[in-house]
């Protein structure tokens, strides 16, 4: 049995997952647009213009083109376990995308980012609004403050949306508790991630633990457990996804960090220099620092976390990451994690191997480390 499982894990559903994600993306985008243009979008009109502009900034960010992976996980984990049609399930995908946007606004504030998906972050949009309406004061602080408040509005709208849907009340309560528990762990991961940036020395496990608590929990486990819960699955079944979501989620973040430094900025929507300038603790930088020569380490120490980093010095950092073997090491770790994630799916859910939801969830693990953005 084990040999047959290992043989099957060699099969890649990446192409299937990619194509299916494209279809689900359109479905989620349409539902999201409808929601934003109705109750949520009109709410800001009831209050002051500053509230209206804050809501518009949040809407702007959440509406920008995106993979909608989290919403797709909701739909496919629900479909994996349920043959019943429920038109409200796409609204659950909308809710999870609203929560994602809330977390992005906080992340952009924490990282002092200027761009999100190729356009100004919400706090930069609100900074501009402040400049247009005030002659003095700290416009950027205003932007940070209003963007985080707008994110809270979006998050609570998502909670109310979930609780209003056509599912049994006891299941909705379980689902909402699961989301809240996962977002709490995500917050702990964000704290660990920020803390890691301040440490003079780090080991690989420091980075991978932060990825697990943060990305793996809210990008993979959260939407999958939400869809499965709404399909009526017990905690025992949902917990079977733990290994998959942890390994695939960490691999996803490693690939994200690779693209953050080496990807095409037209695709990633942000500067390649952002992660280095921020001082983000990634497998790329930690492994490079630990393998570097004294001269290379000096360059890295002066560059990582340097907000005044020049393109020339950034190019040196890129070369050091390559020369120390860090880029190749990161790719190797990501591929190993994906293999473990897929093996876990075959082990835990052998009766679902021919199920389309299973194929999507398993295939995403491959596709997300093959993607270019």
C-alpha positions as CSV (number, residue, x, y, z in Angstrom):
1,X,0.0,0.0,0.0
2,X,2.8,2.4,0.9
3,X,4.6,1.8,-2.4
4,X,1.4,2.4,-4.3
5,X,0.9,5.7,-2.4
6,X,4.4,6.8,-3.2
7,X,3.9,5.9,-6.9
8,X,0.7,7.9,-7.0
9,X,2.3,10.9,-5.4
10,X,4.5,11.2,-8.5
11,X,1.4,12.2,-10.5
12,X,1.0,16.0,-10.7
13,X,-2.4,17.7,-10.9
14,X,-0.7,21.1,-11.3
15,X,-2.2,21.7,-14.7
16,X,-5.6,20.7,-13.6
17,X,-5.3,22.9,-10.5
18,X,-4.1,25.8,-12.6
19,X,-7.0,25.6,-15.0
20,X,-9.6,25.0,-12.3
21,X,-8.2,28.0,-10.3
22,X,-8.8,30.2,-13.3
23,X,-12.4,29.1,-13.5
24,X,-13.0,29.6,-9.8
25,X,-11.3,32.9,-9.9
26,X,-13.9,34.3,-12.3
27,X,-16.8,32.9,-10.1
28,X,-15.3,34.4,-7.0
29,X,-14.5,37.8,-8.6
30,X,-18.1,38.1,-9.8
31,X,-19.6,37.3,-6.4
32,X,-17.1,39.6,-4.7
33,X,-18.0,42.5,-7.0
34,X,-21.7,42.0,-6.3
35,X,-21.1,42.1,-2.6
36,X,-18.8,45.1,-2.7
37,X,-21.3,47.1,-4.8
38,X,-24.2,46.3,-2.5
39,X,-24.4,46.4,1.3
40,X,-20.7,46.8,2.0
41,X,-20.1,49.4,-0.7
42,X,-23.1,51.5,0.3
43,X,-22.3,51.6,4.0
44,X,-19.7,54.3,3.8
45,X,-22.3,56.6,2.2
46,X,-24.1,56.8,5.6
47,X,-21.2,58.5,7.3
48,X,-18.6,61.2,6.8
49,X,-16.6,61.5,3.5
50,X,-13.5,60.3,5.4
51,X,-15.4,57.0,6.1
52,X,-16.5,56.8,2.5
53,X,-12.9,57.2,1.3
54,X,-11.6,54.6,3.8
55,X,-14.2,52.1,2.6
56,X,-13.2,52.9,-1.0
57,X,-9.6,52.3,-0.3
58,X,-10.3,48.9,1.2
59,X,-12.6,48.0,-1.7
60,X,-9.8,49.1,-4.1
61,X,-7.3,46.7,-2.5
62,X,-9.7,43.7,-2.3
63,X,-10.9,44.2,-5.9
64,X,-7.5,44.2,-7.5
65,X,-6.7,41.1,-9.7
66,X,-5.6,38.2,-7.5
67,X,-5.3,34.4,-7.6
68,X,-8.3,34.0,-5.2
69,X,-6.6,30.9,-3.9
70,X,-8.1,31.1,-0.5
71,X,-11.6,31.4,-1.9
72,X,-11.0,28.5,-4.3
73,X,-9.8,26.3,-1.4
74,X,-13.2,27.0,0.4
75,X,-15.1,25.9,-2.7
76,X,-13.0,22.9,-3.4
77,X,-12.8,21.6,0.1
78,X,-16.6,21.9,0.4
79,X,-17.0,20.1,-3.0
80,X,-14.6,17.4,-1.9
81,X,-17.0,16.3,0.9
82,X,-20.4,17.4,-0.3
83,X,-22.6,16.5,-3.3
84,X,-25.3,19.0,-2.2
85,X,-25.7,22.2,-4.0
86,X,-25.6,25.3,-1.9
87,X,-25.6,28.7,-3.7
88,X,-24.3,30.4,-0.5
89,X,-20.9,28.6,-0.6
90,X,-19.5,31.2,-3.1
91,X,-20.4,33.9,-0.5
92,X,-18.1,32.0,1.9
93,X,-15.3,32.4,-0.6
94,X,-16.1,36.1,-0.7
95,X,-15.9,36.3,3.1
96,X,-12.5,34.6,3.2
97,X,-11.2,37.1,0.5
98,X,-12.5,40.0,2.7
99,X,-10.6,38.6,5.6
100,X,-7.5,38.2,3.5
101,X,-7.7,41.8,2.5
102,X,-8.0,42.8,6.1
103,X,-4.7,40.9,6.9
104,X,-3.0,42.5,3.8
105,X,-3.8,46.0,5.0
106,X,-2.2,45.2,8.4
107,X,0.8,43.5,6.7
108,X,1.4,46.5,4.5
109,X,1.3,48.8,7.6
110,X,3.8,46.5,9.4
111,X,6.1,46.3,6.4
112,X,5.8,50.0,5.5
113,X,5.0,48.8,1.9
114,X,4.1,51.3,-0.8
115,X,2.6,48.9,-3.3
116,X,0.1,46.1,-3.1
117,X,-0.6,44.2,-6.4
118,X,1.1,46.8,-8.4
119,X,-0.8,49.8,-7.0
120,X,-0.6,52.1,-3.9
121,X,-1.4,50.4,-0.6
122,X,-4.5,51.4,1.3
123,X,-2.4,53.6,3.7
124,X,-0.8,55.4,0.8
125,X,-4.2,56.0,-0.7
126,X,-5.4,57.5,2.6
127,X,-2.2,59.5,2.9
128,X,-3.0,61.1,-0.5
129,X,-6.6,61.8,0.7
130,X,-5.2,63.5,3.8
131,X,-2.8,65.7,1.7
132,X,-5.8,66.8,-0.4
133,X,-7.8,67.9,2.7
134,X,-5.3,69.1,5.2
135,X,-2.4,71.5,5.0
136,X,-0.4,70.2,7.9
137,X,0.0,67.1,10.1
138,X,1.4,63.6,9.7
139,X,-0.3,62.4,6.6
140,X,1.4,59.0,6.6
141,X,0.3,58.2,10.2
142,X,-3.2,59.2,9.2
143,X,-2.9,56.7,6.3
144,X,-1.7,53.9,8.5
145,X,-4.4,54.6,11.1
146,X,-7.3,54.8,8.6
147,X,-6.2,51.8,6.6
148,X,-6.1,49.5,9.6
149,X,-9.5,50.7,10.8
150,X,-10.9,50.1,7.3
151,X,-9.5,46.6,7.5
152,X,-11.3,45.9,10.7
153,X,-14.5,47.0,9.1
154,X,-13.9,44.5,6.3
155,X,-13.1,41.7,8.7
156,X,-16.3,42.2,10.7
157,X,-18.3,42.4,7.5
158,X,-16.9,39.0,6.6
159,X,-17.9,37.6,10.0
160,X,-21.5,38.8,9.6
161,X,-21.6,37.5,6.1
162,X,-20.6,34.1,7.2
163,X,-23.1,34.0,10.1
164,X,-26.0,35.1,7.8
165,X,-25.6,32.2,5.3
166,X,-28.0,29.3,4.6
167,X,-26.3,26.6,6.7
168,X,-27.4,25.0,10.0
169,X,-26.7,27.4,12.9
170,X,-24.5,24.9,14.8
171,X,-22.3,24.4,11.7
172,X,-22.0,28.2,11.2
173,X,-20.9,28.7,14.8
174,X,-18.3,25.9,14.4
175,X,-17.1,27.4,11.2
176,X,-16.8,30.9,12.7
177,X,-14.9,29.6,15.7
178,X,-12.5,27.8,13.4
179,X,-11.9,31.0,11.4
180,X,-11.3,33.0,14.6
181,X,-8.9,30.4,16.0
182,X,-6.9,30.3,12.8
183,X,-6.7,34.1,12.5
184,X,-5.4,34.2,16.1
185,X,-2.6,31.8,15.1
186,X,-1.9,33.9,12.0
187,X,-1.5,36.9,14.3
188,X,1.0,35.0,16.4
189,X,2.8,34.1,13.3
190,X,3.0,37.8,12.2
191,X,4.4,38.7,15.6
192,X,7.0,36.0,15.3
193,X,7.8,37.2,11.7
194,X,8.3,40.8,12.9
195,X,10.3,39.6,15.9
196,X,12.6,37.5,13.6
197,X,13.6,40.6,11.7
198,X,15.2,42.1,14.8
199,X,17.4,39.1,15.7
200,X,21.1,39.3,14.8
201,X,21.2,35.5,14.3
202,X,18.6,33.2,13.1
203,X,18.4,29.5,12.1
204,X,16.3,27.9,9.4
205,X,13.7,26.7,11.8
206,X,13.0,30.2,13.1
207,X,11.8,31.1,9.6
208,X,9.9,27.9,8.9
209,X,8.0,28.2,12.1
210,X,6.9,31.7,11.3
211,X,5.8,30.5,7.9
212,X,3.8,27.7,9.5
213,X,1.9,29.9,12.0
214,X,1.3,32.6,9.4
215,X,1.0,31.6,5.8
216,X,0.3,27.9,6.2
217,X,-2.5,28.6,8.7
218,X,-4.4,31.4,6.9
219,X,-3.7,30.6,3.3
220,X,-4.1,26.8,3.4
221,X,-5.6,25.5,6.6
222,X,-8.1,28.3,7.2
223,X,-10.1,28.1,4.0
224,X,-9.8,24.3,3.7
225,X,-11.1,23.8,7.3
226,X,-13.9,26.3,6.6
227,X,-15.1,24.6,3.5
228,X,-14.9,21.1,5.1
229,X,-16.7,22.3,8.2
230,X,-19.6,23.7,6.1
231,X,-19.7,20.4,4.3
232,X,-20.5,18.8,7.7
233,X,-17.0,17.2,8.4
234,X,-15.9,16.6,12.0
235,X,-12.8,18.0,13.6
236,X,-11.1,14.5,13.3
237,X,-11.5,14.7,9.5
238,X,-10.4,18.3,9.3
239,X,-7.3,17.6,11.4
240,X,-6.2,15.2,8.7
241,X,-5.3,18.2,6.6
242,X,-2.8,19.4,9.1
243,X,0.3,17.9,7.5
244,X,-0.8,18.9,4.0
245,X,-1.5,22.5,4.9
246,X,1.6,22.9,6.9
247,X,4.0,21.6,4.3
248,X,2.3,23.0,1.3
249,X,1.8,26.4,3.0
250,X,5.5,26.7,4.0
251,X,6.5,25.7,0.4
252,X,4.1,28.4,-0.9
253,X,5.7,31.1,1.2
254,X,9.3,30.0,0.3
255,X,8.3,30.3,-3.4
256,X,6.7,33.7,-2.6
257,X,9.9,34.9,-1.1
258,X,11.9,33.7,-4.1
259,X,9.6,35.6,-6.4
260,X,9.8,38.6,-4.1
261,X,13.6,38.8,-4.8
262,X,13.9,37.3,-8.3
263,X,10.5,37.5,-9.9
264,X,9.3,39.9,-12.6
265,X,8.0,43.0,-10.9
266,X,5.3,43.3,-13.6
267,X,3.9,40.0,-12.4
268,X,4.5,40.3,-8.6
269,X,3.2,43.8,-8.4
270,X,6.0,45.1,-6.1
271,X,9.7,46.0,-6.2
272,X,12.2,43.1,-5.9
273,X,14.0,45.2,-3.4
274,X,11.1,45.4,-0.9
275,X,11.8,42.2,1.1
276,X,15.5,43.0,1.4
277,X,14.9,46.7,2.4
278,X,12.3,45.6,4.9
279,X,14.8,43.1,6.5
280,X,12.3,40.3,6.0
281,X,13.6,37.0,7.5
282,X,13.4,34.5,4.7
283,X,15.0,31.2,4.0
284,X,16.8,32.9,1.2
285,X,18.5,35.5,3.5
286,X,19.1,33.3,6.5
287,X,20.7,30.5,4.6
288,X,22.8,33.0,2.6
289,X,24.0,34.7,5.8
290,X,24.9,31.3,7.4
291,X,26.8,30.2,4.3
292,X,28.4,33.5,3.4
293,X,32.1,34.4,3.4
294,X,33.1,37.3,5.8
295,X,33.0,39.6,2.8
296,X,29.6,38.4,1.6
297,X,28.3,38.6,5.2
298,X,29.4,42.2,5.4
299,X,27.4,43.1,2.3
300,X,24.4,41.2,3.5
301,X,24.5,42.8,6.9
302,X,24.7,46.3,5.4
303,X,21.9,45.6,2.9
304,X,19.2,43.5,4.6
305,X,16.9,46.0,6.4
306,X,18.5,49.0,4.7
307,X,15.7,51.4,3.6
308,X,18.3,53.3,1.5
309,X,19.4,50.3,-0.4
310,X,20.7,51.1,-3.9
311,X,19.9,49.0,-7.0
312,X,23.6,48.3,-7.3
313,X,23.9,46.9,-3.8
314,X,20.6,44.9,-4.2
315,X,22.2,43.3,-7.3
316,X,25.1,42.2,-5.1
317,X,22.6,40.7,-2.6
318,X,20.9,38.7,-5.4
319,X,24.3,37.4,-6.6
320,X,25.3,36.4,-3.0
321,X,22.0,34.5,-2.6
322,X,22.9,32.6,-5.8
323,X,26.6,32.1,-5.0
324,X,26.0,30.7,-1.5
325,X,23.6,28.2,-2.8
326,X,20.7,29.7,-1.0
327,X,18.4,30.0,-4.0
328,X,18.9,26.4,-4.9
329,X,18.6,25.3,-1.3
330,X,15.3,27.2,-1.0
331,X,13.9,25.5,-4.1
332,X,15.0,22.1,-2.8
333,X,13.3,22.6,0.5
334,X,10.1,23.8,-1.2
335,X,10.0,20.7,-3.4
336,X,10.6,18.4,-0.5
337,X,7.8,20.0,1.5
338,X,5.4,19.6,-1.5
339,X,6.2,15.9,-1.8
340,X,5.4,15.4,1.8
341,X,2.2,17.4,1.5
342,X,1.0,15.3,-1.4
343,X,1.9,12.1,0.3
344,X,-0.1,13.2,3.3
345,X,-3.2,13.8,1.1
346,X,-2.9,10.3,-0.4
347,X,-2.4,8.7,3.0
348,X,-5.2,10.5,4.8
349,X,-7.8,10.5,2.0
350,X,-7.3,7.4,-0.1
351,X,-11.0,7.1,-0.8
352,X,-11.1,10.6,-2.4
353,X,-8.2,10.1,-4.9
354,X,-10.6,10.3,-7.9
355,X,-12.5,13.3,-6.4
356,X,-12.1,16.6,-8.2
357,X,-11.7,18.5,-4.9
358,X,-8.9,16.2,-3.9
359,X,-7.2,16.7,-7.2
360,X,-7.4,20.5,-6.9
361,X,-6.1,20.6,-3.4
362,X,-3.3,18.2,-4.1
363,X,-2.5,19.8,-7.5
364,X,-2.2,23.3,-6.0
365,X,0.8,22.2,-3.9
366,X,2.7,21.5,-7.2
367,X,1.3,24.5,-9.1
368,X,2.1,27.1,-6.4
369,X,5.9,26.3,-6.4
370,X,5.9,26.3,-10.2
371,X,4.2,29.6,-10.6
372,X,6.0,32.8,-11.7
373,X,3.8,35.2,-9.7
